[in-house]
Each structure stands twice: as C-alpha cells, then as structure tokens.
C-alpha cells in the first residue's frame, strides 16, 4: 500500500470503485434486489447506531465553549457551500448535465465529516477538542438541516422534481436519528466494547456504506446511468470538485485570519469547514431520493471525498511543518 500512501489515495475509495464496477456488470435485480434493499435498511440503522455509540459527550463538552469558531465552521458547511452550489447553475448544461448538477447541490447540503476532520486537525497541530465538538455537531445537525437544504436547493433549481422534504425528514428520523439516539444512550453499556473493537466497528461502518453504494448503483445501472454519464462528465465533475474545494479552503483561511483566530483555530476551521461526509451522505441519499436517482446523486460526493482527502493530507503536513519551525 506504499504507493497509495505516496499518492494520498484512500484505499477505501478503491474498494468503492470496485463495488461500482461490480454493480455495473452484475447489478442486483428482481427478488434479489428486494432482499438487498431490506439488508441495506438494516445496515444503515446499524451504521448510525454505531455513530451514536462512538460519540463521546466529554469530548464534545471540552470544546463546546468556543462558539465563534463553531459559528464560522457552521456557516462554511451549511451556508457557503450551498451558495457556491447555487452558483454552479450558470455552467449548466454547457459544462455539466442537470442530473450531475443535482448531485452537486446534494453534496453542498451535507454535513462535515467527523473522523477525517479530527484526524487532519490533529496532524496539523490544531485545536482538536474544538474539532471534535464542531465535527460531531455538524454531523448531528446535518440529519435535520441537510434534508431541508436539499429540498430548498433542488426545488429552487429543478421545479417540481424534488424530494418531499417533510416526508424525508420523517424517514430520516426513523431510519437515521432513532438508531443514532439509541446508540448514544447505549454508550454507558457498550462504550468499552466499542473502544476495544475499533477495527471491527470501522469494518462494519464501511461495509454498510459499500452495501448502500452497490444497491444504489445497481438501480442506476438498470436505469442507464452509464449512457447519461460519459468520460467527459467524469472529468468535469473532478475539475469542478477541485475548484469548489479550493474556493472553500481559501475563504476559510482568510476569513479565520481576518476574524483574529489563532493558528490552532484556523487549522480547525480549515479542516472542519471544508469537508463533506461520505458516511452520512450515502445513507441519507438512499432515504431522500428515488432508487433510480441515488447513483448519479452520489457521483460528485464520491469524487469530492477523495479529492478532499488528498488535498487536506498535503495541507495538514504543511501546517505541521510550520508549527515545528515556530
């Protein structure tokens, strides 16, 4: 795996791409698809149960007092990204198709990551306690805010073909929020087991995501996704993801400096305010959108996810080297 580390490529992304390829050649259909859909629903519930069980209240309380920092990150995640997403409307359909644009709107409405945002903040010598608080709060708030944002953004730019927002919120409460709360309430009983079996928990998390992606792309393949998305479209998605990330990172860096934050807080804002969560985005798309749409909706997110990891890995190392010189 040394070459993967040198290229800053997440091995999980390669697994995701493999699953997409399998779904492209061997999509699940008929009765098999029905059973896979039941399994997917159970896997998503388990995924959010484990998210709740892993969330430490002590860690959140340790960084909760830094409200100005959290406000900047919140605005970056749930205001700046959606505004930039709406701005992409001007390059449709010349540079990207309307379905891909819907995928970008969905990407921009999602909450931040938790694990990678905290990990990069730690590597860069940032305010880790605040990062834990902010990333966890973003993930939790996103369960409610993201469906509202998705409903508003897609309704604004796509007329009537948008998800039923209130029904989507009900579904998300039942399928995502309830397991999350049950998992968190169960933490006093299972926290030690979760801590002891971190590898098993991570495998369970990632297996759930892979299952959702397989079912989503199976449906998309049956609906003809690869007749709608060609090589040019994939290249354009990659370019637009790079530009979107660069704009957000630049705004976060300079706004944190203009507002007088310390270097540690700047690092936290940069890494927590620029991330979009694949772990939340995949199961949420499965709830929010018709099965035939999920595959296309996830393409920008999957590509953005890898680009953000590669770019932020380089940035984190740069920040770390600077801190050693000071």
N, C-alpha and C positions, 0 to 999 in steps of 0.2 A: 504493500500500500504506500511505499515511499513516494512514488511518482504522483499519486493522488494528493499527498500532503504538499508536495512541491507546487503543484498546480492549484492548490487550495480548493480541490474538488471534494464535495461531501460524498462519501461512499453511499450514503442513503439515497442521494439523488440518482446514482447509477442504478440502484435497486428499483427506484420509482420508474425510471425509464424502461427498465426490463419488464416491469409489470405492464406498462403502457404497450410495449411491443407484444407481450403475450395476449393482452386484451385485443390488440389489433388483428392478430392472426387466429386467436381462439377465444372469441367473446362468449360469455355465458348467455344462453338464450332459453326460452321456454320455462319448463318446470325448474330446471337448474337455476335460472336467474331468480325465480321466486325464492328459493331456499337461500341463495346468496344474499338477497335483499333482507331476509329475516336475520341472517347472520351479521350483516352489516349494521343493522339497527342495534343488535346486542353489542357488537364491537364498539360502536360509538358511545353507547351508555357506559361500557367498561372504561373507555378512554377518558371520559370526563369524570367518572368515579375516581380514577387514579389521579387525575389532575387535582381534584379536591383533597384527596388524601395526602398529596405531596405538599400542599400549600401550608406553610408554617406561619401561624399568627404572630409568633415572636419576631420573625424576620420582617414581617410587614410593619409591626409597631416600631421597629428600630429605625425605619426611615420615613415614617408617615408624617413627621412634623415639617418636612421641607416642602411646603405647599407650592412655593413659587416654581421650583424645579418641576414638580409633578404637573403643574398647570401648563408649563411650556411643552412638556412631553405630550400631554393630553391634546393640546392644540395642534401639535405636529401630526399626531396619529389620526385624530378624528376631524380636523378642520383643514390643515394644509394639504394632506393627501387627497381628500375629496375635491378640494378646489382645483388642484392640479389635474385630477382625473376628469373633471368637467372641462378643463381647458383642452384636453386631448380631442374633444369633439370637433375641433377645427381641422383635424387631419383625417377625418372620416368622410368619405370612403377612400380617399386617394392613397393613404399610407396604411390603413388597416380597415378591415371589414367591420360592419356594425356588431356582429356577434363577438368578435375579439374585443371591441371597444367595451361591450357589456362586461367582459371578463376583467378589463382594467378598472372599470367602475367598482366591480366587486372587490378586487384587490385593494383599492384605495379606501374602502369602507371597513376593512378588517382591523382587529386589534393587533398590538405588537406581540412579538414572540416573548417567551419567558426565559427558557434555558439559554439560548444563544446571546440574547441581550445582556444577561447577567454574566455569562462567561466572557464575552468580549470586554465588558466593563471591568471585570476583574483582571484580565490580561493587561489592559491599558492603564491599570492603577487608578481607576475612577472610584466614585462613591458607590460601593457595592450594596450597602444597606438601602440606599435610596433607589438603586436599580431594581432590587428585589421587590420593593414596595410598589414602584411605578409599573414595572412589567406585569406583576401579579394583578394590580388594579386594572390595568388596561385589558388584560385577558378576561377578567371578570365583567367589567363594564361592557366589553365588546359583545357579550352574549345578548345584551339588551340593545346597545346602540347600533351595532352593525346591521341587524335586520331593518331598523328604522332608516339608516343611511342608504342601504341598498334599495329599499322601497322608494325613497325620495329620489335618489340619483337616476335609477332606471325609469321611474315614472316620468321624470322631467325630460329625459332624452330619448325615450322609446315609446311614448304614447301609452297604450294600454297593456303591452305585453310585459308586465312586471309582476313580481310575486305579491300575493295577498299579505301585506305587512303584518296585520294583526293575527292572522292565522299562523303566519310564520313564527311570530313571537310565541304564540301558544305552543306550537310544535317544539320550538327551541327550549322553552321552559320545561316541557315534559321530557324531551329526549336528551337535553344537554344540562340544563340548570338543576333539575331534580337529582340526577346522578352525581353532579358536582357537589351539591349541598350534602347529600347522604355520605359521599366520600369524605368531605371535610369534617362532618360530625363524627364520622367513624375514626378520625385520626388518632384520638387518645387510645383506641384499641389496637390500631394496626400500624401506627407510625414507626414503631421499631422494626416491624416486619418489612415495611416499605423501604426503610433506610438500609436494612440488611440485604435486601434483594433488589438493589437499584438496577442491575443489569437486566433482571427478569422483567421489571416494571417497564424499562425502556424498550425492551423487545416487544412487550405487549402493546405499548403505545404505538410503536412504528408498524407493527403487524396490523393494527386497526386501520391506520392510515392507508397502508398498502391495499387492504381489502376494499376500502371505500373507493380508492382510485381504480382498482380493477373493475369493480361493478360499474362505476361511472363511465369509464372509457369503453367498456363492453357495450353499454347502451349507446354511447356516442358513435362507436364504430358501426353499429347496426343502422344508426340514423345517417351515416355517411360523413363523419367528421373529416376524414382524410380527402374527401372531394371538395370540402369547403376550406380546409387549411392546407396550403402548399408550402414549399420551402421558402418562398419569398415572405409569406406571412410569418413563419417562424423566425426568420432573420429580423424582420421588422419588430416583432414582439421583443426580441433580445435587445435591439437598439433602443427602443422606447423605454424598456425597463432600466437600462443603463442611464439614460437621460433623466428619468424620473428620480432614480436613486441619487444621482449627482446633484440635482436641484435641491432635494430634501436635505442631504448632508451639508451642502453649502449654506443653506438658510439656517440650519440648526447650529452650525459652528459660529457663524457671525452674529446670530441673534443672542446666543448664550454669552458671547463676549460683550456685545452692546449692553446687555442687561446686567453685566458685572458679576457673573458667576465665576467661581473658582475653576481652575483647570480640571479638578476632580469632577465637579458638577458638569462642566462642559462635556467631558467624556461620557458621562451618564446620559446627558441629553442627546448626544450624537448617536449612541448605540441603542438607546431605548426609543428614541423618536423616529428612527429611520427603518425599523423592522416591521414586517408583516408576517403574521403567523400562519404557517402551513398546517400546523397541528390543529388550530381552530378553524382555519379556512376550509379544509377538505370536508370534515363532517358537517359544518354549517351549510356548505353549498348543497350537500346531499339532502338537507332539510328544506332549504329555501327554494330550490329550483326543481323544475320537472327533470326526470331522469335523463331525457334526451339532451338537455342543456348543460348538465353538470360538467361533462368532459371539456367542452370549449371554455366554460367559465373558469376552469382550473388551470388552463394552459398558461396565462400570464402570471398567475401566482406561483406555479412550479418553477418557471424560468426566473422570475424575480427573486424567489427564495434562494436559488443557487448563486445568483449574482450578488445578492446582499451578503451572503456568507463569505464569498471570495474577497469582495471589496473591504468588508469590515475586518476580516482577518489581517489584511495588509495594514489598515488604519490602526488596529489595536497594537500591532507590533511597533508601528511608528510612534504612537503615544508612549508605549513602554520604554522605548529607547530614549525619548526625550526626557522622561522622568528620571532616568538613570544619570543623565548628564547634569541635571539641575542639582 
